């Protein structure tokens, strides 16, 4: 167990989520100290200072993350303009571009406020910039939620299409080869090789009969990822929403939402780290 914890903390994403979990606990402590413990100004100040230090440590990890966000958004635009593939709906591309653009803008604006967070400077314009950055984060989360809902809405149609293609024998089925015509791409962008892997000696009828169940399993995994992402984004929405005053939530609600989203996201990272350490 200790080795697993060390591997998780040694991973960059795992360490960031660990700091975020501690930050959420400090936010909860601030809320409980303010509402349930009187004459605890010293305790509140202590937890606020601890929360600020954990938040500062996390900011080093995302100092330049605006670049990959904008790069992915730009690639999505270029792909839809230059590609002849019409299987990717324009609405999905628009949601991806908006999400990446606003998330990159959040990281970009926040980058200029780190010196104040470190205590090295005290520029008067930093709180306003941080406020606008939080608004961009809020917009990015809204578009991410809309994207997940769109994926869940269109996933039954994709499953039916993939099942129909997988159940249709190919022209080369007499020779025993299996074509990946029914393959689909999961949420993470990687192709699930389980959908069309098989022995070269399998006949077309056998592959056609087993393909629908495999496609259904892959679709279930994709839906599970979408529901997890939807839960993460919905919980995270309370953080910038409360910061800019758009969501009336106190430290207890924000801390609870942050802890839930961090736990769900950290669980996914935990699985990835442990699987990489013990490959099948």
JOPE-V599070 format. One record per residue. PSI is psi in degrees with one decimal (999 if undefined). NEAR is the number of other ideal C-beta (glycine too) atoms within 8 Angstrom. Layout:
BEGIN
psi & near
PSI & NEAR
PSI & NEAR
END
This chain:
BEGIN
psi & near
-41.5 & 4
-40.5 & 5
-37.2 & 6
-40.9 & 10
-39.7 & 8
-42.3 & 8
-39.5 & 12
-44.2 & 13
-24.0 & 9
-20.0 & 7
139.6 & 10
-49.0 & 6
-37.2 & 7
-41.0 & 15
-40.4 & 11
-41.3 & 11
-32.3 & 12
-45.4 & 11
-37.5 & 11
-36.1 & 12
-43.8 & 12
-37.5 & 10
-40.8 & 13
-39.0 & 13
-39.9 & 10
-38.1 & 14
-41.7 & 13
-40.7 & 13
-38.3 & 11
-45.6 & 14
-44.3 & 14
-36.0 & 10
-35.2 & 12
-33.8 & 9
-27.4 & 8
-8.0 & 4
119.9 & 9
158.8 & 3
40.8 & 4
39.4 & 9
-35.8 & 6
-39.1 & 6
-42.5 & 10
-44.1 & 11
-38.0 & 8
-47.3 & 8
-34.7 & 12
-40.8 & 10
-41.6 & 8
-44.0 & 10
-40.1 & 12
-37.3 & 9
-41.1 & 8
-39.6 & 13
-39.2 & 10
-40.9 & 11
-36.2 & 8
-29.4 & 12
-25.7 & 11
-30.7 & 7
-26.5 & 9
22.8 & 10
-38.7 & 9
22.7 & 7
-6.1 & 10
-28.2 & 12
-52.1 & 8
-30.4 & 7
-48.6 & 13
-33.5 & 11
-42.7 & 8
-39.5 & 10
-40.4 & 14
-40.5 & 8
-35.0 & 8
-39.6 & 12
-45.3 & 10
-38.5 & 8
-44.5 & 10
-24.0 & 10
-36.3 & 6
-17.6 & 5
144.4 & 7
-2.8 & 3
119.8 & 5
12.4 & 4
-21.7 & 3
113.5 & 10
145.2 & 6
-32.3 & 7
-41.5 & 7
-42.3 & 11
-41.9 & 13
-41.4 & 8
-41.2 & 12
-42.5 & 12
-44.4 & 11
-42.0 & 11
-49.7 & 13
-36.0 & 14
-49.2 & 11
-35.7 & 13
-40.8 & 12
-37.6 & 14
-35.5 & 11
-49.2 & 14
-38.5 & 14
-45.8 & 8
-39.5 & 13
-26.3 & 13
-33.1 & 10
-3.8 & 7
1.4 & 12
-29.3 & 11
-36.6 & 8
-38.5 & 11
-31.7 & 10
-13.8 & 8
7.7 & 4
-28.9 & 5
170.3 & 7
55.4 & 5
138.3 & 7
-21.0 & 5
-9.1 & 6
-44.8 & 12
-36.5 & 7
-40.9 & 7
-41.7 & 12
-35.8 & 11
-43.8 & 10
-34.8 & 9
-42.1 & 13
-33.9 & 12
-42.4 & 10
-38.4 & 13
-41.6 & 13
-45.6 & 13
-41.6 & 10
-41.1 & 14
-37.2 & 12
-45.4 & 9
-33.9 & 12
-39.7 & 11
-43.6 & 12
-37.5 & 9
-42.3 & 12
-41.5 & 12
-38.3 & 9
-41.2 & 11
-40.8 & 12
-34.0 & 11
-36.9 & 6
-8.6 & 9
-37.4 & 12
-38.6 & 6
-39.7 & 7
-38.7 & 10
-41.5 & 11
-40.0 & 8
-42.1 & 8
-37.7 & 14
-40.6 & 13
-42.7 & 9
-36.8 & 9
-32.3 & 14
-11.1 & 10
119.6 & 9
140.4 & 6
167.1 & 10
-18.8 & 3
17.4 & 7
-23.1 & 13
-25.7 & 5
-3.6 & 5
4.6 & 9
151.2 & 8
122.8 & 10
146.8 & 7
36.9 & 7
-24.3 & 8
11.5 & 15
147.3 & 10
161.0 & 11
121.9 & 7
-176.5 & 12
-35.9 & 8
0.9 & 5
-1.7 & 5
148.5 & 6
129.1 & 7
106.9 & 10
-17.4 & 6
-20.8 & 7
-28.0 & 16
19.5 & 10
149.0 & 5
171.2 & 7
147.1 & 4
-8.2 & 7
-5.0 & 4
140.1 & 10
164.9 & 7
-35.4 & 12
-37.0 & 8
-43.4 & 8
-34.4 & 12
-33.3 & 12
-28.6 & 8
-20.5 & 8
-42.6 & 14
-39.8 & 10
-36.1 & 7
-41.7 & 11
-39.3 & 15
-40.1 & 10
-43.8 & 9
-39.0 & 13
-36.7 & 13
-40.9 & 8
-41.6 & 9
-41.4 & 12
-37.6 & 10
-41.0 & 8
-39.2 & 11
-42.3 & 13
-39.1 & 9
-44.8 & 10
-36.6 & 11
-40.5 & 12
-42.5 & 11
-48.7 & 11
-38.5 & 13
-42.2 & 8
-42.1 & 12
-24.2 & 12
-26.5 & 14
-26.7 & 12
-60.1 & 11
-30.2 & 12
-41.8 & 11
-33.0 & 14
-37.5 & 8
-3.2 & 10
13.2 & 6
-23.1 & 6
119.1 & 8
84.7 & 4
138.9 & 9
-177.1 & 8
-33.5 & 10
-45.7 & 10
-45.2 & 11
-43.4 & 14
-38.9 & 16
-45.9 & 10
-42.2 & 14
-40.0 & 16
-40.4 & 12
-49.3 & 10
-38.2 & 13
-39.2 & 12
-43.7 & 9
-46.3 & 12
-39.1 & 10
-32.2 & 12
-40.0 & 8
-41.9 & 9
-38.8 & 13
-46.5 & 11
-43.6 & 8
-44.5 & 8
-43.9 & 12
-34.3 & 11
-37.4 & 9
-31.5 & 7
-29.6 & 8
73.5 & 6
146.8 & 5
999 & 3
END
